[in-house]
Structures are given as C-alpha cells and as structure tokens.
Amino acid sequence: MNAIPGTAKQVVRARRIQFDYPTGSLDRHYVGGDLVMSHLIAYLSATFPEGEDFFVRSVRRFADQVTDPELRSRVQGFIGQEVTHGREHRALNERLHQMGYPTRRADRAIRRVLSLYERRLPAITCLAITAAFEHYTAVLAETLLVDDRAQALLGSTEVRSMLLWHAIEESEHRSVAFDVYTLAGGTERRRIWAMRYATIAFTAGAVVFTAASLLGDRAAYNPIRLGHSIAELRHSPFCNRRVLRRLRAYNRPGFHPDDTDNTALLEHWTAALFGAQGALVGHLH
C-alpha cells in the first residue's frame, strides 16, 4: 500500500498518561449538574473500552499490508492511543459504576454487538464501520475543543481533563482508519453505507441506554428537573447545525476527514495541555 498523495497528516503518538477519580471527587450529576447529559456521557464512556479494542483489531487486520512509512507510523500511533483510551475509560467507568451508572451493563452489551460484527461481517466492513465511528468521535472531540460551552459543562473535574486529552488524540488520528480502509480497496458505497448504519446504531444506542440509565436514578423521577434537562438538549453544543453538517459530510462522495483543517486547533491544545506549563503535564508518566 502507498500513501494517499496531497493530504497533510498529523503526527500520531501515544502519550503515557493516567487519570484518577478518588471516591467523592465527582458529583452524582457531574456534567454541570445536568441530569440527562451526565447519563449520556456515562453511556458514551462505557462504549469506549470495547469500541476502542474493536477499532484496533479492525485496523490491525490490514496493518501488514501498509508499506508507506508515514502511514505505518500513524497506524502504530493510532493503536497505542486507542489502547490507552480504553484503559483510561475503564477506570472512569468503574468510578461511574460505583456512583450508580450502569456502565458495566453497557460494556457487556457493546462487547456482544461488536463480537457479532466480527463473526458475521467481512473484515473490510468492520474497518468501514471503524472509520465511520472514528468520524463521529473526531467531530464530537473537535466540538469539545472549539466550543467554550462544551468545556464549561465539565467544570474543572478530572473527567474534563481526561476528555480533553482524549479529544486531542481523536483529532490527531481521525483519518488513520479511513486511510487504511481506502488503501485496502474499500469502496465509497461500502464506506457511506457503514456511516448510515453507524448513525442509526449510535443514535439508537444513546437513546436506549441513556433512558435505561435514567430509570435507575431517583432524580429522574422529578418531572420538572427531567423536563428541563431534556429541553436543554436542543441547545447542546454537540447537537447544533454545524456539528450535524460535519457528520453528514461523510456521506459525500470524495470526502476525506482531513478536508477540515485541524492544525491550529491541535497546536493550541497541545501547548495548553502538554506544553512546558501545560495543564496535564502532571498526568504524564
């Protein structure tokens, strides 16, 4: 496999980092006190460990075909980053479980679904699904990095720190699975089909599991609080038109994740978090 010409690529390297969530360090509704968003973020976090492992396996199946040194390096960095993401989200998910969120149940459900994919679908389709979900995570990650309201929701908690780190790395490697899929001979038709499926699966999973999670929270039985929290979703920085346009752009023939330049964004946040006085330097090992 050769590199795709004419595309500027970010350096992808795994950071040795660790976060900690001591008992009592997080409020029950840790996303700015918002009921629904706290349960939704908990669900999304619960999907990452098994999801990241699936992404790594999907890319690894084609890694031995990659001969271009740049792409090979990016694949290695992608794998290292995703393995670390899975580990750190497992730690967060365990704390959320202790706080009453059904993260273990969601983790088991995601494992069963992804295992079914790998048993029933061709490897190239699993890679297409990986590329599609990587677009979702990159768009949401970059929304967190550019929108002050999104950052404000997380206050100054360790969850905020962890998600900012995760967001940087998702943006750094956003095109790796896509490029491997393209160079493996994946078609536009399969790529777009996979994104349409991923949209249905992502939306359905988020709605079903968030609703089930809310059923176990006594605060959700306060109709005024629940109604206000649901109404606030309309104003969420993650659900605005710009985000939806970027997600839908994936279905355009000829699309590439690097069509949107993220160079300045990554330079800013890399310096802010990991520069000489970076906010997360103390988390690095």
MIVEX-645292 format. One record per residue (C-alpha): residue in three letters; z, x, y. Coordinates in steps of 0.02 Angstrom, whole numbers, plus 32768, in hexadecimal, padded with zeros to 4 digits. Layout:
N
ALAZXY;...
//
This chain:
285
MET800080008000;ASN7FD8803B80AF;ALA802B800F8154;ILE7FF07F8081BF;PRO7F987FCF8255;GLY7FBD7FA78309;THR80707F6982F9;ALA81067FC28348;LYS81967FC782CD;GLN82507FD582E9;VAL82B2805B828E;VAL831880068206;ARG83B7805D81CD;ALA8456801C8180;ARG84F8803681E0;ARG8599805B8183;ILE86067FD581D1;GLN86987F6681A2;PHE86EE7ECF81F0;ASP879B7E8881D1;TYR87E17DD781DB;PRO889F7DDD81CD;THR88F87D3B81A5;GLY890D7CD68243;SER888B7D3682A6;LEU88137CA282AC;ASP88327BF282EB;ARG880C7B668270;HIS87737B3682D7;TYR87437BE68308;VAL869C7BC0835E;GLY86DE7B95840A;GLY87497B0B83BE;ASP86AB7AAC8391;LEU86C17A4882F2;VAL860F7A3B82B0;MET85D77AE982E6;SER866D7B38828F;HIS863D7AE481EB;LEU85847B098202;ILE85A07BC38222;ALA86157BC9818C;TYR858A7B808120;LEU85097BFA8163;SER857F7C8B8142;ALA85987C4A8090;THR84DD7C538070;PHE84CC7D0A80A0;PRO85177D6B800D;GLU84A87D1C7F87;GLY84187D088002;GLU841A7DBF8034;ASP841F7DF47F7D;PHE83887D857F5A;PHE832A7DD17FEE;VAL834E7E817FAF;ARG83137E597EFF;SER82757E057F42;VAL82457E9D7FA8;ARG82787F1B7F23;ARG81FE7ECF7EA6;PHE81707F117F13;ALA81C37FAC7F5D;ASP817680247EDE;GLN80C97FF27F1E;VAL80EF80277FD0;THR80A280D17FF3;ASP80A680D580B1;PRO813C814380E5;GLU816980D7817B;LEU816D8035811A;ARG81C880888089;SER824E80C28102;ARG825C8014814D;VAL826C7FC780A0;GLN82FA803E8075;GLY835080148119;PHE83357F5A80FB;ILE83887F668050;GLY841B7FC88095;GLN84357F4E8124;GLU842A7EB480B6;VAL84A57EF88036;THR85217F1A80C3;HIS85067E6C810C;GLY852E7E1D8064;ARG85CE7E828053;GLU860C7E598102;HIS85E57DA080F3;ARG86437D9A804F;ALA86DD7DD980AA;LEU86C77D568134;ASN86A57CCD80B5;GLU87467CF38059;ARG87A97CE280FA;LEU874D7C3E8122;HIS87757BFF8073;GLN882E7C228092;MET881E7BBF8135;GLY87DD7B2780D6;TYR87207B3C80DE;PRO86C47B228038;THR86687BC8803F;ARG86817BEF7F87;ARG86317B4A7F56;ALA859C7B6A7FC7;ASP858B7C1B7F83;ARG85817BD97ED0;ALA85007B567F00;ILE84927BD87F58;ARG849E7C4A7EBF;ARG84607BBF7E4D;VAL83CE7B937EBF;LEU83947C467ED5;SER83A57C697E1B;LEU83337BD47DFD;TYR82B27C1A7E76;GLU82AF7CC07E1B;ARG829D7C6E7D70;ARG82157BF27DA1;LEU81B17C407E2F;PRO813B7CD77E34;ALA81837D747E83;ILE81087D697F14;THR81467CB87F3B;CYS81FA7CF47F3D;LEU81C27D7A7FB8;ALA816A7CF68022;ILE820B7C908026;THR826B7D2D8056;ALA81F47D5080E7;ALA82067C9C8122;PHE82C47C9E8120;GLU82C27D498174;HIS82627CF88203;TYR82E87C728210;THR83757CF08215;ALA83197D608292;VAL82F77CD0830A;LEU83AB7C938302;ALA83EB7D468311;GLU83827D6A83AC;THR83BA7CC483F7;LEU846E7CFE83E4;LEU84427DA38438;VAL83E77D5784CE;ASP844C7CB984F0;ASP84F47CCB8548;ARG85257C1C8510;ALA850E7C4A8459;GLN857C7CE4846F;ALA85FF7C8084CF;LEU86137C08843C;LEU865B7C9683D5;GLY86D77CD08459;SER871D7D7D8438;THR87427D6B837F;GLU87177DE182F1;VAL86967D5F82BB;ARG863A7D7B835F;SER863A7E378344;MET85FA7E268293;LEU85717DAB82C0;LEU85347E178351;TRP85257EAC82DB;HIS84CE7E3F825A;ALA84597DFC82E0;ILE84237EAA8317;GLU83F77EDC8266;GLU839B7E3A8240;SER83317E5A82DB;GLU83147F1082A8;HIS82D17EE481FB;ARG82827E3B8222;SER81D37E7081EC;VAL81FA7ED78151;ALA81ED7E4D80CE;PHE81567E06812B;ASP80FA7EAC8128;VAL81207ECA8070;TYR80E37E1A8049;THR80417E3680AA;LEU801F7EDE805B;ALA80457E987FAE;GLY7FB37E227FC4;GLY80137D867FF6;THR7FA37D008041;GLU7FB57CA380E4;ARG7FB67BFF8086;ARG804A7C338018;ARG80A57C7C80AF;ILE80967BDC8114;TRP80C37B6F807F;ALA815E7BD88063;MET81937BC18118;ARG817D7B05810E;TYR81E77B038072;ALA82697B7580C2;THR82767AFF8157;ILE829A7A6B80E5;ALA83157ACD807B;PHE836E7B198111;THR83807A73816C;ALA83B37A0E80D3;GLY84307A91809B;ALA847F7A9F8146;VAL849179E38159;VAL84D379C180A9;PHE854D7A50809E;THR858D7A3E8150;ALA85AD79858132;ALA860679AB808F;SER866E7A3180E5;LEU869F79B98170;LEU86DD793B80F0;GLY876579B680C1;ASP87A079CE8175;ARG8821795281B7;ALA87E57972826A;ALA873B7928823C;TYR878D787D8224;ASN87AD787282DE;PRO8712780E8312;ILE8718784483C8;ARG872178FD83A1;LEU869E78F18318;GLY8628788B8384;HIS863979048416;SER8618799983A4;ILE857C79488359;ALA853D791B8407;GLU855279D1843E;LEU84D57A0883BA;ARG844B79C68429;HIS847A7A4A84AA;SER84937AD7842D;PRO843C7B7A845F;PHE83FE7B8483AB;CYS83A37ADD83B2;ASN83407AE78454;ARG82837ADF8467;ARG826C7B9A8477;VAL82C07BB783CF;LEU825C7B2E837C;ARG81B97B7483C3;ARG81E07C20837D;LEU82097BD882D3;ARG816A7B7182CE;ALA81007C068304;TYR81137C4A8253;ASN809A7BC38217;ARG80107C038288;PRO7F857C62822D;GLY7F8C7D19825B;PHE80447D13828C;HIS80AD7DB18282;PRO816A7DBE82A5;ASP814B7E4C831F;ASP80E07DDC838E;THR81807DC883F3;ASP81B97E708438;ASN82717E928416;THR82767F48844F;ALA82D87F2F84F1;LEU834E7EB4849D;LEU837B7F2E8413;GLU838C7FC1848B;HIS84087F5D84F4;TRP84747F218463;THR846F7FC48402;ALA84B5801C849C;ALA85337F9184BF;LEU85777F8E840E;PHE8558803C83C7;GLY854080AE845D;ALA85C1812E8496;GLN863180A384D9;GLY85ED801D8466;ALA86597F87843D;LEU86477F9E8381;VAL8651805B8372;GLY87008048832C;HIS86BC7FE0829C;LEU8647806A8261;HIS867580DC81D0;
//
